[in-house]
Amino acid sequence: MRNSEEIIPFSLDEIFKSGEYSIPIYQRNYAWKEGQIVQLINDVNDFAIAENKQNYYIGTLVVYKRERDAQAYYETIDGQQRLTTLNILYAVLKNVFGLGDKIPNFKKTILEFENRITSSNALDFAFKGKFENYAKYNTAIEDAYKIIEKELKSLFNIHDNQSNDDLLNFVKFLNNYVVILRVEVPKETDLNHYFEIMNNRGEQLEKHEVLKSQLLSYLEKIEDPTEKETAKTLFTTIWDGCSQMERYIQYAFHKDQRSSFFGNTWNEFLLNEFDDLIVKYKRPENKESVTIEDVSIKSIIGNPKYANIVVDNTSETPERFNSVINFQNFLLHCLLILKEDNEFKLDDKKLISNFDFLKKLRVDEQIQFVKEYIFCVLKTKFLLDNYVIKREFINNSESWSLKKLHFYNDKSQSYIGTFGTEENEGDNRTLIWLLSMFHTVAPNMMYKHWLNATLKYLHTNYSITGIDSRSYIAYLENFATQLIFNRFLADNQSDYFNIIYDTEYNATLDNKTINWSKLRYSKVENNLVFNYIDYLLIKEILNEGFSEIKGIKSFVSKFEFTFRSSVEHYYPQNPKEGFGKLKEEHLHSIGNLTLISHSKNSAMNNYMPKAKKEHYRDGTVADSVKQYIMFNKYPDASWGSSDIETHETEIIELLKKQLN
């Protein structure tokens, strides 16, 4: 048994004076992405806002104590990703917001990377606040630095790098109440074996599994035994079917039930409430109806009753589709749609506590809510499957798709374009652009407000004839316009909840309320601004705009939105020797900016425009429609202040047209 002295709680303020930490070569490289980084920051801030001054434990740091030159240091076995992120977070607070005096113990990075000079260089650059080009470095650490800077500015509504009271409160809580438990393994430990165990440990019960059990307990209170059994069976079937987010919901039910719920072609939703399910529910009478939940494994073995069970072979290949949302966050969307209450956030750490209100209800109210909720889950999954994009993997390639499941006969079911048989034509293609425009700028699940708005619209407007594609397009375009002009480019920002749920909300779009300076570098609050510009450019091009640019229609026909999150200066901030620097008014103008992948930005960030264009000409497709226009409309050799001003005017005029 480990002694209690070997498990030591450290506040983050203390961790930076607790010693040096080494990341051994057997550990993987720093790999945290935007979702994990943003989640950590928001989790800490949620506790800081609560102001209960209780410690917030963010996990363990498992270490092995070593000595070098008579000085102790700690080989990090588990927790290195979190520790690296915290070092980067403190560097951003020090460099970007000038809060070095608020984090006095952060005098240097406390991490070193064994035999990884690029990671060591990157962390040193992060501490200094400048990523130099004279040495190779791990760009994942630079990416994290930029993500943290952007998230803090967005979270605390900071536009001038000046700290405010909310950020100061966050830093105070971060220093004093965020705690890591440092665990020292005994000297005799076989580290290779220990590391293997740490990476193969069992998973804890997930929140949605706990919630499932809790909600089922309310259905146990149904007095009629037949109704109770049917309700529980339906609840479990729906819950388990929806939890397989990559699988269309029709396959959660027995093939004899699908036409009752989803029509003869399986792509209609024929239900209005949970009781319709009970009325239409038929337990299949043949032997195929037996499920694992009906019997124990022991009773199956050797029992001739179960000898001829036939598995339904019409189910899809599960690897074909990837959903834009995971199951836990999907459940939160369903709750928010059902309750329409701003109290419920899209934050999965609150998944279970969000349902605490049930404890205060009468038994009949508890039962009724669970029925309404699971019905909402079923309908929302049907709408998600049919009317929201998925990532489709087929024929060794992948793309965004918008498809519905169509039943022809027992031997033939297939996926066809939701709004037309040709997936890449007409309204179907437009909706794929719109939905992927939103999705690719919101990798973090708790920020998928666009998806909540979309699902709410689909709930409100779905009928037996389906969803009207033109109305759907108009709604998404209007929602995007509201976000851009009444939130991201406005000084008085509208709330997401009001835009989505307030039926009285009818915010006018007025050029006088727009802060156009928010289009400048480091002022852009959300990368949807860049994707929205691309979408508007696509519409212009399809309406014969920019026809003078060779090949632009062909480029647009193949274009799809991807996960790009790095804002690039086409004319570089730090040009190579021999080239002059631009004035900031032109350098940071929207006319000189485009959105590309981090890897490309890191590889080419000080290339001149001509060299960048030649790189893309060498078999690499432009990352955005805006970038294609910058490459092909303007002479790359002369790209400078004049061309930037012209392109800036072009973009702002395009945006102003939407205000009408």
N, C-alpha and C positions, 0 to 999 in steps of 0.2 A: 504493500500500500504506500502510495506517495505521501510524504510528509506535507503538512499544510504549508510549511515554509517555502515549498517549491512552487506553489501556486500563488502568484503575487499580482494583485490588481494595480494597474497603473493608469492614472489619468493621462490624456495625451500630452498635457503640459509636462508630466513627469517622464513620459516615455522618451522624450527628446534629451533627457539628461541621464537616462538609465544605462547608457552604454552604446557600443557600436554593434551593428547587425550585419551579418554576411549572408548573401544568398548563394548557396552552393551550386555547383555546375549541374547537379542532377535535377535541380528545380527547372520547371519550364520558364520561358521568357515571360515578361510582363504581358498580360493578355486581356486585362479588363477593357470592356467596350463601354460605349455611352450609356447603355441601359443600366449596367452595374454601378457605374460611377454616379450617375444621376440619382439612382435609388439610395445610395449611401448618403449623399448630401441631403436628400429630402427626408430620409428617416431621421437623421440628426436634427434637422430643422423642425420636424414635427414635435419632437420631444422638447426642443428649446422653446417653442411657442407655448407648450403646455405650462411652462414656468413652475413645475413642481419640484425643481431642484433635486430630482432623484437621479442616481447614476444610470446612464444608458450604456449597457454592455454590448459591444460590437464584435464579440467573439474572442477566440483564444489565439495566442501567439506561442507556438510550441518551439522551444529552442534547446540547443545543446551548448553548454558553456565551454569555451576553449580559451587558450591563452596564446598571446603573440607578443614578444618583446616585453614580457612580464605584465602585459596589459590584457585584461579579460575582454572577450568579445563573444557574441552569440551567433552560432550557426542557426539559421532559421529553417525549421523543418516544415512548419505549417503556418500560414497567415501572411506569406510574403506579398501576395497580391494586394491585400488590404493595407499592409504597412507601406508599400510603395505608393499607393494612391494617397495615403495620408501625407507622405512627404511632398508629393506634388501639390496637394491641396494647400498645405502651409506655404509652399513656394509661391503659389498664386496670390494668397492673402498678403504675403510680404511684398511681392513685386508689383502686382496690378493695382492693389487697393491701398498700398502704403501702410500696412498694419504690422510692420515689424516690431513696433514697440508693444503691441498687444500680444505678441507671441515671443517673449524674450528668450525662451529656451531653444528656439529654433535658430541656432547660430550656424548650423551646417547640416547637411544631409547625414543621417545616421546609418545609411545603407551603403554597402559596397557589393558589387557583383563579381563573384569568383570567375576569373578568366572570361569576362564579358565586357570588353572595353567599350563597346557601343552603348551598352546600357549604363555603364558608369558615366560615360560622356554625357548622355542624355539627362541623367539626374543632376549632374553638375550644371548643365546649361539651364535646367529648370530652376535650380536654386538661384542662379544669377539672373534669371528672367530673360535670357536671350539665347536662342538656339543658333549657334554659329555654324558656318559652312566649311570651316577649315578642318573639321574632323568628322568622321562618320559617327552616327549616333542612332539609337533605337527610336524610330519615329513613333512607335506606339506610346512612348512616354510624352513626346511632344503633342500627340493627338489628345492624350488625357489632359494635359495642361490647358489646351484650347477649349476642351469640353467643359472643364471645371470653371474656367473664366466665363464662358458663355452662360453656363447654368447659374452661377452666382449672380451675374448681372440680371438675368431674367427673373430669378427667384426673388431678388430683393429690389427689382425695378431700378437698377443703376445704369445710367447712360453716360456718365462722365468720369468713371473710375474712382469716384469719391465714395467713401464708405458712408452708410447711414445707420440709424439706431438699430434697425432690424439686423443688419449684417454684424454690427458690434455685439448684439445679444447672441447671435449665432456663434461668433468667435469665442465669447466668454463661456458659453455652454460647451463648445467644442474642447476648450482647454481644460475645464474643471470637472465636467460631469460625464464626458464620453470616456469609457473605461475599457481597457483591454486586459484580459487575464493572461499574464505570461507564465507559461508552464515550462519548467526545466526538466528534461528527461534525465534519468540517472546516468552516471558516468559509464556504467557497464553496458549501456544500451547499444544494440546492433542497429546503427542508424539506417542502413539500407533496408533491413527488415522492417523497422518501425515506419519508414517512409512508405513502404509497400502497403502496410496495414492501413495507414492514414488514407491512402488513395483507394482503398477497397472497402471502406467502412459502409455499413448499411445506411439506407436512407430513412429519415424520420417520416412519420405519418404526415401526409400533406394536409394543408388547411382545408381543401375542398373535401377531403375524406372525413375530416372531423365534422364539417358542416353537414355533409350528407347524413351522417348518423344523427345529428341533432334534429334536423328537419323530419327525418323518418320517425323520430320519437313522438313528434306531434301527431302524426298520422296514426300512431298506436292508440290514440285516445278516441278514435272513431268507434262508436258503440256497436254498430251493425257489423258482424264478423265478415260477411261477404263483401260489403263495401270496403271495409278496412283492408282485406286481402287484395282486392282489385286495385285500390288506390296505392298501396305500397308496391305492388308489382309494376304498375304503370310508372310510378315515381322512379323506381330503380332502373327500369328499362330506359326511360328518358334520360336520367342522370348519367348512366353509364354510356349510353349512346352519344350524348353530347360531349362527354369527356374526351371522346376520340375526335378531336377537332379536325383532323385531316380527312375524316370519313363523312360522307353525306348521311344526314340523319335518317333517311328512309331505310338504310341498312341496319338501323338499331331494332327494327321491328321484323317480325316474321313475315315472309312474303305474302301470306294469306291476309295480313292486316294492312299492308301498304296501300292498297287501293281504297280501303275504308277511310284512311286518314289523308291520303295524298292524291286521290283520284286515279283514274284508269291509266294515266300516263306518268303518275308518280310526281308530278311537278305542280300540283295545286294543294293549297292548304284548306281543308274542308271543315275545320274545327273553329268554334267560337269561344269555347271555355272548357275547363277540365271535365265537366260533367258530360260533354260531348264525347270525350275519350272513353268514359265509362260505358256510355250507351253503345258506342261503336266497337268497343273492345270485345274481341272474340278470342278465347284461348283455343289455339289450334288443337284439333281433336286427334291428330295422328301422332305418331311417336316422335316426330321431329320437334314437337313442342317442348320436350324436356330440356331444361336448362340446368346449369351447374347449381343454381340457387335452389332448384326444386329438390335435389337429392344430394346425399353425401357421396364422396368418392368410394367409400367402403361399400355402400349399397349398390353402386354401379358395377363393380368388379364381379364378374361371374354371374351376373343376373341376366337371364335371357331376355327379360323385358326391354333391356336397352341395347340388344345386340345389333339392331338394324337402324340405329340413328344415322340419318343422312345429314351432312352439313350443307347448308345453303351455299352454293358455289357462285352466286351472282354478285357477291360483294366485290368492291373495287380493290385494286392494288393500293394498300395504304400509303405507299411511298409516292404516289402520283401527285398529290396535292399537299401544299403547306398553307396553313391558315395564317392570317395576319394577326391573330390574337391567341393567347393560351387560355386554358379552361378556367383557371382561377379568376383571371381578369374578365373573361367572358361573363362569369356569374355576377360580377360587379356591375357590368353594363346592364344586365337583365334587371338587377335590383333598382338601379337608377331609373331605368325606363318605366318600371312598374310603379315606383313610389314618387318619381318626379320631385325629389327633395334634395336641395343642395347640400344637405348634411352628409349624404353618401358620396364618397370620393372614389375615384378609380385607383385605389391604393390597396394592393392585395394583402398587405400586412394587417389591414383592418377587415378582412373578409369575414371572420367569425364574429367580431365585436359589432359589425354592422347589423347583425340579426338579433342583438340583445333586446331590442324593443319587443320581440315576441313574448318574452317572459312576463311582460306586464299586461298581456291581453287575456281575455277570457278563452276558455278551451275552444269554443266554437269559432272564435275569431282566429285563433292559432291554426286550426285545421283549414279554415277557409283561405287564410293567407298562403299556407304551404301549397294548396291546390292552385291558387292563382299564380304563385311564383313558378312552380314547375311547368305550368302551362305556358307562361311567358318564356321560360327557358327553351321549351320545345319550339315555339313559334319563332323565337329569335334565331335559333340555330337553323331553322328552315330558311329564313330570310337571309341569314349570313351565307349559307351555302349557295343560294341561288342568285343573290343580288350584290354580293361584295366580292372583290377580286381575291384570287388565290394565286400562289406561286405553283405553276404546273411543270412537272418534270416528265417529259415524254420524248422518245426517239433521241436520247442522249443530249437533249437540250432543255432549256428552261425559259419560261416567259410568264408574264402576268396573264391570267385568264379570267373570264367571266362566263361561267357555264352553269347550266342546269342539267339535272339527271332526267333522262327521258326513257320511259319503258315502251318497248314495241311489242315484245312477246316474252315468253319464259326464257327463250334462248338469246334474246337480244335486248340489251339496254346500253345506252351510250350517253356521252356528254356532248351537248350542243350549245352553241352560243345563246345566252339568255335572251338577247334581243336580236336574234337573227342567226341563221345557220353559218354565216361567214364570221368567224371570230374577230377578224381584223378589219371589218368594214362597218361603216355607218355608226349608229348610236352605240353599239357594243364597244367599238373602238374608242369612241369619245369617253364613255364611262370608264373604260380601263385607264385612259390617261388621267381623268379626274381623280379616281380613287387612288391610283398609284402616286399621283402628285401629292396627295395628303400623306399617304402611308410612309413614303420613303424619307420623310423628314421627322417622323415620330417613332424611333425605335423603342423608346421607353414606354411600357404598357400604360403607365399612369397618365401619360400625356396624349392618349389617343382620343381626344375630344371629337375629332372628325368622325371616328367610328361610332361614337355614341350618338352624334347628331344624325349620322346616316341610318343607324338602326332605328332611332326614334322616328325618322321620316318614313322608313319602310313600314313600321308598325302602324303608323297613322294612316298611310295611304294604300296599304295592301288590300286588294279585293279578290274575289274569285277569278277575275280576269287578269290578275297579276298587277304589276307596276307599269305605269306608263313611262316609257323611256324618256320622252321629251320633258315631261314634268320633273323626272328624276334628275336629268341633266341641269335643268333650270334651277332646281333646289341646290344642288352641289355648287354650281357656279355662284349663286347668291351667297351661300354660306362662306365660300372662299373669299368673296368680295367683302363681306362683313368682317371676317377675320383680318384681312389685310388693312382695310381702311379704318375700322373702328377698334382695332386692338393693336396691331403691329406697327402701324404708321400714325397712331393717334397719341396725343399726350394724355388725354382722359380715356383710359382703356376700358372697353366694355368687357363684362365678365362672360366667360364661356357659357355658364349656366343660363344666363339671361338670353344670350343669342340662340341657344338651342331650345329652351323650354318655356320662356316667357312669351305667351301668346300676345301680350300687350306690347312686346318689344318690337319696335319698328324704327330702328335707328336710321336716320337719314345719312346719306353720303354727301358730305359738303367739302369742297376743296379748301375752304377756310379752316377746317378742323384738322387738316392733314399736316403732319410735321415731316416735310420731305427730307429733312436732314437725317432721318432714320433710315434712309437708303444708303448712307455712307458706310464705309468699312468700319467695323467694330460697333456700329450703331444698329445694324440689322439684328432685330430681336429673335427672329425665327426664320429658318431657311425656306419656309413655305413661300416667302417673298420671292426667292429666286425661281422656285418651281412654278409659282403663279405666273411670273413673267414668261417663263417657257410655254406655259399653257396658252397664254394670250398670243404669243408669237405663233404657235401652231395654228390657232384659229385664223390669224391674219394670213398665214401662208396658204391654208386651205381655201381662203377667199381671194386667192391670187395676189396677195401681198408679197413683197420681196421677190417678185418674179425675175428680177434682173440677176439674182444670185444663182449661179449654175448649180444644178443638182439639189436644190433645197427641198423640193417636193419629195424627191426620192429619199433624202435623208429623213424627213419627217415621217414618211410612211413606215420606216423601220425603227423610229425612235421609241424608246421606253424610259420611264423614270427609274432611276436606280438610287441606291443608298450613297449619296454624295454629301459630304458634310464639311468640306474644306473650301473656304472662300479664297480664290486666287486673284492676285493682281496680274492682269495680262501684261502691262508694263510693270516690271518687278519693283519691289520696294528697295531692294539692294542690288542694283544692276552690276554686272561684271565690270571689271576695270576697263576704262575707255569709253563708257557710256554714262551720260549724265543722269542725275536724279530729277524726277518730276516734282513740281510743287504739290503740296498735299491736297489742294483743292481739286486737282486733276487725278492724282495718284489714288486717292480713296473714293473717287466718284463711282457711282453705280455703273457709269459708262466704261470703267476700267476693271470691273469685277465680274467674276463668273464662279459658278459652283462646280467643283470637281472632287475627285476622290483624294483622300489624304496622301496616299502613296504617290500619286502623280504630282501633287503640290510639293511634297518633300523632295521629289526627284528633280523638279524643274523650277523651283521657286525663284531662282535668280537668272533664269534663261531670259533672253530678249524675245520679243514677240515672234520674230522670224524663226528663231530656233524652235520655239514651242510649236509653231504651225508645222514646221518640217517634221517634228516628232510625231504629230498626229497624222500627217500625210503618209508616214511610214507604216501604214497598215493599221493605225489606231483610230477609232472613230471618235469624233468630238463628244464630250461628256454632256453637252446641253445644246438646245437650239440657239440660245443666246451666244454661246461660244462659237457655234458654226457660223453665225452671222458675223461675229467679230473676225473670224478667220478669213471669210470669203467676200465680205462686202468692202472691207477697208484694206488698203495696201499695208501689208505687215511691216515692210521696211521703214515706213514713215509713221507708224502708229505713235501718236503722241497727244499733246494737249488738244489739238484741233479735232482729231478723230474721236477722242474721248468725249469732248463736249457735244459733238454731233450725235454720238450714240446715246449719251445720257439724255439728250432732248428727245430722241426717238423712243426711249423706254418710258420716260415720264409722260409723254403725250399719249402713249399706249395705255398707261395706267389711268390717266385723266379721263379717257374715253369711257372707262367703266363707271365713273362718277355720274354719268348721264343716264 
